[in-house]
Amino acid sequence: QVQLVESGGGLVQAGDSLRLSCVFYGQTFSLYVMGWFRQAPGKERELVAEITSGGSTYEADSVKGRFILSRDHAKNMVYLQMNSLKPEDTAIYYCAAKHRSTSIYEYWGQGTQVTVSS
């Protein structure tokens, strides 16, 4: 069973940076695609970015050029570096994992709140 624990959320001002971290427990980290999702009040959960075991990344258009996703296989961790934050980035951010053989994210962290003030 996979467990994910996020950290790093908080309250920042527009233009600031924040780094979210997620530690992966329970299975072989290298077999999983890791993603970050977010859900703002009244909106559906959306994929922000994801990274394969080999390091290939996808970022949503809304964060491209501002957010950087990386993973550390030695520490079983994934990081979301968020730069030039905007008020519209305010949301609960969730770390998620899916086995590389599947298309559905199966495992989710508890979420961490990111609030960006204008």
PyMOL CGO cylinders between C-alpha atoms (Angstrom):
from pymol import cmd
from pymol.cgo import CYLINDER

trace = [
    CYLINDER, 0.00, 0.00, 0.00, 1.26, 3.45, -0.91, 0.3, 1, 1, 1, 1, 1, 1,
    CYLINDER, 1.26, 3.45, -0.91, 1.19, 6.36, 1.52, 0.3, 1, 1, 1, 1, 1, 1,
    CYLINDER, 1.19, 6.36, 1.52, 1.85, 9.95, 0.52, 0.3, 1, 1, 1, 1, 1, 1,
    CYLINDER, 1.85, 9.95, 0.52, 2.56, 12.80, 2.91, 0.3, 1, 1, 1, 1, 1, 1,
    CYLINDER, 2.56, 12.80, 2.91, 2.71, 16.39, 1.67, 0.3, 1, 1, 1, 1, 1, 1,
    CYLINDER, 2.71, 16.39, 1.67, 4.26, 19.41, 3.30, 0.3, 1, 1, 1, 1, 1, 1,
    CYLINDER, 4.26, 19.41, 3.30, 5.21, 22.96, 2.44, 0.3, 1, 1, 1, 1, 1, 1,
    CYLINDER, 5.21, 22.96, 2.44, 1.94, 24.80, 1.98, 0.3, 1, 1, 1, 1, 1, 1,
    CYLINDER, 1.94, 24.80, 1.98, 1.26, 28.19, 3.46, 0.3, 1, 1, 1, 1, 1, 1,
    CYLINDER, 1.26, 28.19, 3.46, 0.22, 31.78, 3.00, 0.3, 1, 1, 1, 1, 1, 1,
    CYLINDER, 0.22, 31.78, 3.00, 2.32, 33.89, 0.64, 0.3, 1, 1, 1, 1, 1, 1,
    CYLINDER, 2.32, 33.89, 0.64, 1.98, 37.06, -1.38, 0.3, 1, 1, 1, 1, 1, 1,
    CYLINDER, 1.98, 37.06, -1.38, 1.60, 37.30, -5.12, 0.3, 1, 1, 1, 1, 1, 1,
    CYLINDER, 1.60, 37.30, -5.12, 4.96, 36.93, -6.82, 0.3, 1, 1, 1, 1, 1, 1,
    CYLINDER, 4.96, 36.93, -6.82, 6.45, 34.84, -4.04, 0.3, 1, 1, 1, 1, 1, 1,
    CYLINDER, 6.45, 34.84, -4.04, 7.73, 31.28, -4.31, 0.3, 1, 1, 1, 1, 1, 1,
    CYLINDER, 7.73, 31.28, -4.31, 6.85, 28.14, -2.38, 0.3, 1, 1, 1, 1, 1, 1,
    CYLINDER, 6.85, 28.14, -2.38, 8.04, 24.56, -2.55, 0.3, 1, 1, 1, 1, 1, 1,
    CYLINDER, 8.04, 24.56, -2.55, 5.77, 21.63, -1.86, 0.3, 1, 1, 1, 1, 1, 1,
    CYLINDER, 5.77, 21.63, -1.86, 7.23, 18.27, -0.88, 0.3, 1, 1, 1, 1, 1, 1,
    CYLINDER, 7.23, 18.27, -0.88, 5.73, 14.81, -0.93, 0.3, 1, 1, 1, 1, 1, 1,
    CYLINDER, 5.73, 14.81, -0.93, 7.28, 11.69, 0.55, 0.3, 1, 1, 1, 1, 1, 1,
    CYLINDER, 7.28, 11.69, 0.55, 6.31, 8.29, -0.86, 0.3, 1, 1, 1, 1, 1, 1,
    CYLINDER, 6.31, 8.29, -0.86, 6.05, 5.22, 1.36, 0.3, 1, 1, 1, 1, 1, 1,
    CYLINDER, 6.05, 5.22, 1.36, 5.21, 1.60, 0.89, 0.3, 1, 1, 1, 1, 1, 1,
    CYLINDER, 5.21, 1.60, 0.89, 6.13, 0.48, -2.61, 0.3, 1, 1, 1, 1, 1, 1,
    CYLINDER, 6.13, 0.48, -2.61, 8.91, 0.82, -5.16, 0.3, 1, 1, 1, 1, 1, 1,
    CYLINDER, 8.91, 0.82, -5.16, 9.00, 4.53, -5.91, 0.3, 1, 1, 1, 1, 1, 1,
    CYLINDER, 9.00, 4.53, -5.91, 10.55, 4.12, -9.34, 0.3, 1, 1, 1, 1, 1, 1,
    CYLINDER, 10.55, 4.12, -9.34, 7.52, 2.18, -10.58, 0.3, 1, 1, 1, 1, 1, 1,
    CYLINDER, 7.52, 2.18, -10.58, 5.16, 5.09, -10.04, 0.3, 1, 1, 1, 1, 1, 1,
    CYLINDER, 5.16, 5.09, -10.04, 4.26, 8.22, -11.91, 0.3, 1, 1, 1, 1, 1, 1,
    CYLINDER, 4.26, 8.22, -11.91, 3.90, 11.11, -9.47, 0.3, 1, 1, 1, 1, 1, 1,
    CYLINDER, 3.90, 11.11, -9.47, 1.56, 14.03, -9.86, 0.3, 1, 1, 1, 1, 1, 1,
    CYLINDER, 1.56, 14.03, -9.86, 0.36, 17.17, -8.14, 0.3, 1, 1, 1, 1, 1, 1,
    CYLINDER, 0.36, 17.17, -8.14, -3.27, 18.17, -8.33, 0.3, 1, 1, 1, 1, 1, 1,
    CYLINDER, -3.27, 18.17, -8.33, -5.07, 21.15, -6.89, 0.3, 1, 1, 1, 1, 1, 1,
    CYLINDER, -5.07, 21.15, -6.89, -8.62, 22.00, -6.00, 0.3, 1, 1, 1, 1, 1, 1,
    CYLINDER, -8.62, 22.00, -6.00, -9.83, 25.55, -5.48, 0.3, 1, 1, 1, 1, 1, 1,
    CYLINDER, -9.83, 25.55, -5.48, -13.12, 26.33, -3.71, 0.3, 1, 1, 1, 1, 1, 1,
    CYLINDER, -13.12, 26.33, -3.71, -16.05, 25.61, -5.97, 0.3, 1, 1, 1, 1, 1, 1,
    CYLINDER, -16.05, 25.61, -5.97, -13.87, 24.11, -8.68, 0.3, 1, 1, 1, 1, 1, 1,
    CYLINDER, -13.87, 24.11, -8.68, -13.01, 20.61, -9.78, 0.3, 1, 1, 1, 1, 1, 1,
    CYLINDER, -13.01, 20.61, -9.78, -9.70, 19.02, -8.93, 0.3, 1, 1, 1, 1, 1, 1,
    CYLINDER, -9.70, 19.02, -8.93, -7.19, 19.58, -11.73, 0.3, 1, 1, 1, 1, 1, 1,
    CYLINDER, -7.19, 19.58, -11.73, -3.84, 18.13, -12.66, 0.3, 1, 1, 1, 1, 1, 1,
    CYLINDER, -3.84, 18.13, -12.66, -1.07, 20.66, -12.17, 0.3, 1, 1, 1, 1, 1, 1,
    CYLINDER, -1.07, 20.66, -12.17, 1.96, 18.61, -13.13, 0.3, 1, 1, 1, 1, 1, 1,
    CYLINDER, 1.96, 18.61, -13.13, 3.21, 15.06, -13.29, 0.3, 1, 1, 1, 1, 1, 1,
    CYLINDER, 3.21, 15.06, -13.29, 6.55, 13.32, -13.64, 0.3, 1, 1, 1, 1, 1, 1,
    CYLINDER, 6.55, 13.32, -13.64, 7.47, 9.86, -14.84, 0.3, 1, 1, 1, 1, 1, 1,
    CYLINDER, 7.47, 9.86, -14.84, 10.08, 7.62, -13.32, 0.3, 1, 1, 1, 1, 1, 1,
    CYLINDER, 10.08, 7.62, -13.32, 12.51, 8.71, -16.00, 0.3, 1, 1, 1, 1, 1, 1,
    CYLINDER, 12.51, 8.71, -16.00, 11.97, 12.37, -15.25, 0.3, 1, 1, 1, 1, 1, 1,
    CYLINDER, 11.97, 12.37, -15.25, 9.71, 13.38, -18.12, 0.3, 1, 1, 1, 1, 1, 1,
    CYLINDER, 9.71, 13.38, -18.12, 7.32, 16.06, -16.99, 0.3, 1, 1, 1, 1, 1, 1,
    CYLINDER, 7.32, 16.06, -16.99, 3.99, 17.55, -17.94, 0.3, 1, 1, 1, 1, 1, 1,
    CYLINDER, 3.99, 17.55, -17.94, 2.77, 20.89, -16.65, 0.3, 1, 1, 1, 1, 1, 1,
    CYLINDER, 2.77, 20.89, -16.65, -0.67, 22.42, -17.12, 0.3, 1, 1, 1, 1, 1, 1,
    CYLINDER, -0.67, 22.42, -17.12, -0.72, 25.52, -19.31, 0.3, 1, 1, 1, 1, 1, 1,
    CYLINDER, -0.72, 25.52, -19.31, -1.75, 27.63, -16.34, 0.3, 1, 1, 1, 1, 1, 1,
    CYLINDER, -1.75, 27.63, -16.34, 1.52, 26.89, -14.51, 0.3, 1, 1, 1, 1, 1, 1,
    CYLINDER, 1.52, 26.89, -14.51, 3.92, 26.27, -17.35, 0.3, 1, 1, 1, 1, 1, 1,
    CYLINDER, 3.92, 26.27, -17.35, 7.07, 28.35, -16.95, 0.3, 1, 1, 1, 1, 1, 1,
    CYLINDER, 7.07, 28.35, -16.95, 6.31, 29.03, -13.27, 0.3, 1, 1, 1, 1, 1, 1,
    CYLINDER, 6.31, 29.03, -13.27, 6.09, 25.59, -11.61, 0.3, 1, 1, 1, 1, 1, 1,
    CYLINDER, 6.09, 25.59, -11.61, 8.84, 22.98, -11.72, 0.3, 1, 1, 1, 1, 1, 1,
    CYLINDER, 8.84, 22.98, -11.72, 8.29, 19.36, -10.77, 0.3, 1, 1, 1, 1, 1, 1,
    CYLINDER, 8.29, 19.36, -10.77, 11.17, 17.10, -9.77, 0.3, 1, 1, 1, 1, 1, 1,
    CYLINDER, 11.17, 17.10, -9.77, 11.73, 13.83, -7.97, 0.3, 1, 1, 1, 1, 1, 1,
    CYLINDER, 11.73, 13.83, -7.97, 14.51, 12.38, -5.85, 0.3, 1, 1, 1, 1, 1, 1,
    CYLINDER, 14.51, 12.38, -5.85, 14.71, 8.60, -6.11, 0.3, 1, 1, 1, 1, 1, 1,
    CYLINDER, 14.71, 8.60, -6.11, 17.22, 8.33, -3.27, 0.3, 1, 1, 1, 1, 1, 1,
    CYLINDER, 17.22, 8.33, -3.27, 14.76, 9.99, -0.88, 0.3, 1, 1, 1, 1, 1, 1,
    CYLINDER, 14.76, 9.99, -0.88, 11.50, 8.77, -2.40, 0.3, 1, 1, 1, 1, 1, 1,
    CYLINDER, 11.50, 8.77, -2.40, 10.34, 12.34, -2.68, 0.3, 1, 1, 1, 1, 1, 1,
    CYLINDER, 10.34, 12.34, -2.68, 8.74, 14.59, -5.25, 0.3, 1, 1, 1, 1, 1, 1,
    CYLINDER, 8.74, 14.59, -5.25, 8.89, 18.37, -5.19, 0.3, 1, 1, 1, 1, 1, 1,
    CYLINDER, 8.89, 18.37, -5.19, 6.78, 21.10, -6.74, 0.3, 1, 1, 1, 1, 1, 1,
    CYLINDER, 6.78, 21.10, -6.74, 8.65, 24.37, -6.93, 0.3, 1, 1, 1, 1, 1, 1,
    CYLINDER, 8.65, 24.37, -6.93, 6.11, 27.14, -7.42, 0.3, 1, 1, 1, 1, 1, 1,
    CYLINDER, 6.11, 27.14, -7.42, 7.41, 30.52, -8.57, 0.3, 1, 1, 1, 1, 1, 1,
    CYLINDER, 7.41, 30.52, -8.57, 5.69, 33.79, -9.43, 0.3, 1, 1, 1, 1, 1, 1,
    CYLINDER, 5.69, 33.79, -9.43, 2.62, 32.70, -7.53, 0.3, 1, 1, 1, 1, 1, 1,
    CYLINDER, 2.62, 32.70, -7.53, -0.71, 34.30, -8.37, 0.3, 1, 1, 1, 1, 1, 1,
    CYLINDER, -0.71, 34.30, -8.37, -3.92, 34.59, -6.33, 0.3, 1, 1, 1, 1, 1, 1,
    CYLINDER, -3.92, 34.59, -6.33, -5.54, 32.13, -8.74, 0.3, 1, 1, 1, 1, 1, 1,
    CYLINDER, -5.54, 32.13, -8.74, -3.03, 29.50, -7.60, 0.3, 1, 1, 1, 1, 1, 1,
    CYLINDER, -3.03, 29.50, -7.60, -4.82, 29.43, -4.25, 0.3, 1, 1, 1, 1, 1, 1,
    CYLINDER, -4.82, 29.43, -4.25, -6.04, 25.89, -3.65, 0.3, 1, 1, 1, 1, 1, 1,
    CYLINDER, -6.04, 25.89, -3.65, -5.51, 22.69, -1.73, 0.3, 1, 1, 1, 1, 1, 1,
    CYLINDER, -5.51, 22.69, -1.73, -2.65, 20.85, -3.40, 0.3, 1, 1, 1, 1, 1, 1,
    CYLINDER, -2.65, 20.85, -3.40, -2.60, 17.06, -3.43, 0.3, 1, 1, 1, 1, 1, 1,
    CYLINDER, -2.60, 17.06, -3.43, 0.26, 14.72, -4.17, 0.3, 1, 1, 1, 1, 1, 1,
    CYLINDER, 0.26, 14.72, -4.17, -0.81, 11.60, -6.07, 0.3, 1, 1, 1, 1, 1, 1,
    CYLINDER, -0.81, 11.60, -6.07, 0.72, 8.41, -7.42, 0.3, 1, 1, 1, 1, 1, 1,
    CYLINDER, 0.72, 8.41, -7.42, -0.18, 5.92, -10.12, 0.3, 1, 1, 1, 1, 1, 1,
    CYLINDER, -0.18, 5.92, -10.12, 1.61, 2.76, -11.13, 0.3, 1, 1, 1, 1, 1, 1,
    CYLINDER, 1.61, 2.76, -11.13, 3.30, 3.19, -14.48, 0.3, 1, 1, 1, 1, 1, 1,
    CYLINDER, 3.30, 3.19, -14.48, 1.08, 0.45, -15.93, 0.3, 1, 1, 1, 1, 1, 1,
    CYLINDER, 1.08, 0.45, -15.93, -2.16, 2.27, -15.15, 0.3, 1, 1, 1, 1, 1, 1,
    CYLINDER, -2.16, 2.27, -15.15, -3.80, 5.49, -16.29, 0.3, 1, 1, 1, 1, 1, 1,
    CYLINDER, -3.80, 5.49, -16.29, -5.63, 6.35, -13.07, 0.3, 1, 1, 1, 1, 1, 1,
    CYLINDER, -5.63, 6.35, -13.07, -4.13, 7.94, -10.01, 0.3, 1, 1, 1, 1, 1, 1,
    CYLINDER, -4.13, 7.94, -10.01, -4.77, 5.46, -7.22, 0.3, 1, 1, 1, 1, 1, 1,
    CYLINDER, -4.77, 5.46, -7.22, -3.10, 7.00, -4.21, 0.3, 1, 1, 1, 1, 1, 1,
    CYLINDER, -3.10, 7.00, -4.21, -3.54, 10.44, -2.72, 0.3, 1, 1, 1, 1, 1, 1,
    CYLINDER, -3.54, 10.44, -2.72, -2.04, 12.50, 0.05, 0.3, 1, 1, 1, 1, 1, 1,
    CYLINDER, -2.04, 12.50, 0.05, -4.08, 14.43, 2.56, 0.3, 1, 1, 1, 1, 1, 1,
    CYLINDER, -4.08, 14.43, 2.56, -3.54, 17.78, 0.82, 0.3, 1, 1, 1, 1, 1, 1,
    CYLINDER, -3.54, 17.78, 0.82, -1.79, 20.98, 1.79, 0.3, 1, 1, 1, 1, 1, 1,
    CYLINDER, -1.79, 20.98, 1.79, -3.29, 24.46, 1.59, 0.3, 1, 1, 1, 1, 1, 1,
    CYLINDER, -3.29, 24.46, 1.59, -1.63, 27.13, -0.53, 0.3, 1, 1, 1, 1, 1, 1,
    CYLINDER, -1.63, 27.13, -0.53, -3.02, 30.64, -0.24, 0.3, 1, 1, 1, 1, 1, 1,
    CYLINDER, -3.02, 30.64, -0.24, -1.72, 33.50, -2.36, 0.3, 1, 1, 1, 1, 1, 1,
    CYLINDER, -1.72, 33.50, -2.36, -2.76, 37.00, -1.37, 0.3, 1, 1, 1, 1, 1, 1,
    CYLINDER, -2.76, 37.00, -1.37, -2.83, 39.87, -3.83, 0.3, 1, 1, 1, 1, 1, 1,
]
cmd.load_cgo(trace, "trace")
